[in-house]
Amino acid sequence: MNKIFSIYSFAHLSIALMEWVLLGGTIRLWRQSRSLPMIVLPIVLASISYDNLILSIGSLIGEGELLETLSMVRFLLHYVVVPLFIVIGVEIAHRAGAGWANAAVRVLSWVIALGIAGVDVTTHYIGLDLVPVRFADILRYTVANVSGPPITTIVVNLFMLLIGIGIWIRLKWPWLFVGTVVALIGNAIPSSLVGTLAGSGSEFVMAISLLLTERQTQFVSTQIALDDKQLEADALRAFEG
């Protein structure tokens, strides 16, 4: 328990490093997609990898202004990034061919996500009071007075769960649904009982499911485009003949 760098810190550092590997994959997918909204996926991965990095080195840094400042950045990223899952969900649904995920809804997803982020920052982040907490070998700063459940996180996760169900039905691809369920369960386990590792591990699983789902929807959308071109070519040949 008194070791500065034992199993919990090592696990968080390992997750952070694996998320940086995934980050490279999401950047490649974003470039292939030629879609601005999918830049959100690398941003999400960068955010949660930073979170795990700070958790892994908290005991090494020790209590004080530096760790508290780094932790303030953690919370700022959380309040800004979590609503952006709405953009990811709508974009994945669009790629999967969902009729409701049209251009207007895709723009609206940005408006809603940025609006929620703005509200969360002004109501929860500004004036945030953090206190140091220890669990096993993890030293972190957390909110001093938590008032109520994290509504934004719950709503966004439920939205992604619905998107996962839709992808499962439309593409016979269950992994986004599975990843979201794992994230819901992992984040529902109180950190006071098991520490932060369950939540971080479940978010890593969800990140993998998002990456794989984006790759799958890119493949599907490419196949649809090729099929459309083939149909146009066949129709043109038939007309000319």
C-alpha positions in Angstrom: 0.0 0.0 0.0 2.8 2.4 0.8 4.7 1.8 -2.4 4.8 4.8 -4.7 4.4 2.8 -7.8 2.6 -0.5 -7.4 -0.1 -2.3 -9.2 -2.8 0.4 -9.4 -0.4 3.1 -10.7 1.2 0.6 -13.1 -2.2 -0.4 -14.4 -3.3 3.2 -15.1 0.0 3.9 -16.8 -0.4 0.8 -19.0 -3.9 1.9 -19.9 -2.6 5.3 -20.8 0.1 3.9 -23.1 -2.4 1.5 -24.8 -4.7 4.5 -25.4 -1.9 6.4 -27.1 -1.5 3.4 -29.4 -5.2 3.5 -30.1 -4.9 7.3 -30.7 -2.6 6.6 -33.6 -5.3 4.3 -35.1 -8.1 6.8 -34.6 -6.0 9.6 -36.3 -5.5 7.3 -39.4 -9.2 6.5 -39.5 -10.1 10.2 -39.2 -7.8 11.0 -42.2 -9.4 8.2 -44.2 -12.9 9.3 -43.3 -12.4 12.9 -44.6 -15.0 13.8 -42.0 -14.4 16.7 -39.6 -16.7 15.3 -36.8 -14.6 12.2 -36.5 -11.7 14.3 -35.1 -13.7 14.0 -31.9 -12.6 10.4 -31.5 -8.9 11.2 -31.2 -9.7 14.0 -28.8 -11.7 11.6 -26.6 -8.7 9.2 -26.6 -6.2 11.9 -25.8 -8.4 13.1 -22.9 -8.8 9.7 -21.2 -5.2 8.8 -21.8 -4.2 12.1 -20.0 -6.6 11.1 -17.2 -4.9 7.7 -16.7 -1.4 9.3 -16.9 -2.2 11.8 -14.1 -3.7 9.0 -12.0 -0.6 6.9 -12.5 1.9 9.5 -11.4 -0.2 11.3 -8.7 1.7 9.6 -5.8 5.0 10.4 -7.5 4.1 14.1 -7.7 2.6 14.2 -4.2 0.0 16.5 -2.7 0.3 20.1 -3.7 -0.4 22.8 -6.2 1.1 21.0 -9.2 -1.0 17.8 -8.9 -4.1 19.9 -8.1 -3.6 22.0 -11.3 -3.1 18.9 -13.4 -6.3 17.5 -11.8 -8.2 20.7 -12.7 -7.2 20.0 -16.3 -8.6 16.4 -15.9 -11.9 17.8 -14.8 -12.0 20.4 -17.5 -11.4 17.8 -20.2 -14.1 15.6 -18.7 -16.7 18.4 -18.8 -15.8 19.4 -22.4 -15.2 16.0 -23.9 -18.1 13.8 -22.5 -20.8 15.8 -24.4 -18.8 15.3 -27.7 -19.8 11.6 -27.6 -23.1 12.9 -29.0 -21.3 14.0 -32.1 -19.5 10.7 -32.4 -22.8 8.8 -32.0 -24.6 10.8 -34.6 -21.7 10.5 -37.1 -21.5 6.7 -36.6 -25.2 6.4 -37.2 -24.9 8.5 -40.3 -22.1 6.2 -41.6 -24.3 3.2 -40.9 -27.0 4.6 -43.1 -29.5 5.7 -40.5 -32.0 8.0 -42.2 -32.5 10.3 -39.2 -28.8 11.2 -39.0 -29.0 13.7 -41.8 -27.0 16.9 -42.3 -29.3 19.0 -40.1 -29.1 16.5 -37.2 -25.3 16.2 -37.6 -25.0 20.0 -37.3 -27.5 20.0 -34.4 -25.3 17.4 -32.6 -22.4 19.9 -32.5 -24.7 22.6 -31.2 -26.1 20.4 -28.4 -22.7 18.9 -27.4 -21.0 22.3 -27.2 -24.0 23.8 -25.4 -23.9 21.0 -22.8 -20.2 21.4 -22.4 -20.6 25.2 -21.9 -23.2 24.7 -19.3 -21.1 22.0 -17.5 -18.0 24.2 -17.4 -19.9 27.3 -16.1 -22.0 25.4 -13.5 -19.6 22.7 -12.4 -16.0 23.6 -13.3 -15.8 27.3 -12.4 -15.2 27.5 -8.7 -14.5 23.7 -8.5 -13.1 22.7 -5.1 -10.8 19.7 -5.1 -9.5 17.6 -2.2 -6.7 14.9 -2.2 -7.9 11.3 -1.9 -5.8 8.1 -1.6 -6.8 4.6 -2.6 -4.1 1.9 -2.6 -1.1 3.6 -4.2 -3.2 6.2 -6.1 -3.2 9.8 -5.1 -5.7 12.0 -6.9 -7.7 15.2 -6.4 -11.4 14.8 -6.6 -14.5 17.0 -6.0 -14.9 18.0 -2.4 -18.7 18.1 -2.4 -20.5 15.9 -4.9 -24.1 17.0 -5.4 -26.2 14.4 -7.2 -25.3 12.0 -9.9 -23.4 13.0 -13.1 -26.4 13.7 -15.2 -24.5 14.5 -18.4 -22.4 11.3 -18.3 -25.5 9.2 -17.7 -27.5 10.8 -20.5 -24.6 10.6 -23.0 -24.0 6.9 -22.1 -27.7 6.1 -22.6 -27.6 7.9 -25.9 -24.6 5.9 -27.0 -26.4 2.7 -25.8 -29.3 3.5 -28.2 -26.8 4.2 -31.0 -25.2 0.8 -30.2 -28.5 -1.0 -30.4 -29.2 0.7 -33.7 -25.8 -0.3 -35.1 -26.4 -3.8 -33.9 -29.7 -4.1 -35.6 -28.7 -2.4 -38.9 -25.2 -3.8 -39.4 -25.3 -6.9 -37.1 -22.4 -5.3 -35.2 -22.9 -5.6 -31.4 -19.5 -4.3 -30.2 -20.5 -0.6 -29.7 -23.4 -1.8 -27.6 -21.1 -4.2 -25.6 -18.5 -1.5 -25.1 -21.1 1.0 -23.8 -22.6 -1.5 -21.4 -19.1 -2.2 -20.0 -18.5 1.5 -19.6 -21.8 2.0 -17.8 -21.1 -0.9 -15.4 -17.5 0.2 -14.8 -18.4 3.8 -14.0 -21.3 2.7 -11.8 -18.9 0.9 -9.4 -18.1 3.3 -6.6 -14.4 4.4 -6.7 -14.5 4.5 -2.9 -14.8 0.7 -2.9 -12.5 -0.4 -5.8 -10.6 2.8 -6.8 -10.5 4.4 -10.2 -9.3 1.3 -12.1 -12.7 -0.2 -12.9 -13.9 3.1 -14.5 -10.7 3.6 -16.4 -10.6 0.0 -17.7 -14.2 0.2 -18.8 -13.6 3.4 -20.7 -10.7 1.8 -22.4 -13.0 -1.0 -23.5 -15.5 1.5 -24.8 -12.7 3.3 -26.7 -11.7 0.1 -28.4 -15.4 -0.5 -29.4 -15.7 3.0 -30.8 -12.5 2.5 -32.9 -13.7 -0.8 -34.2 -17.2 0.5 -34.9 -15.8 3.5 -36.8 -13.6 1.2 -38.9 -16.6 -1.0 -39.6 -18.9 1.9 -40.6 -16.2 3.2 -42.8 -16.0 -0.1 -44.6 -19.8 -0.3 -44.9 -20.1 3.3 -46.3 -17.3 2.5 -48.8 -19.1 -0.6 -49.9 -22.4 1.3 -50.3 -20.6 4.0 -52.4 -19.0 1.3 -54.6 -22.3 -0.5 -55.1 -24.0 2.8 -56.0 -21.3 3.5 -58.6 -21.7 -0.1 -60.0 -25.5 0.4 -60.3 -25.0 3.7 -62.1 -22.5 2.1 -64.5 -24.8 -0.8 -65.1 -27.8 1.5 -65.7 -25.7 3.6 -68.1 -24.6 0.5 -70.1 -28.2 -0.7 -70.3 -29.3 2.7 -71.5 -26.6 2.9 -74.2 -27.3 -0.7 -75.2 
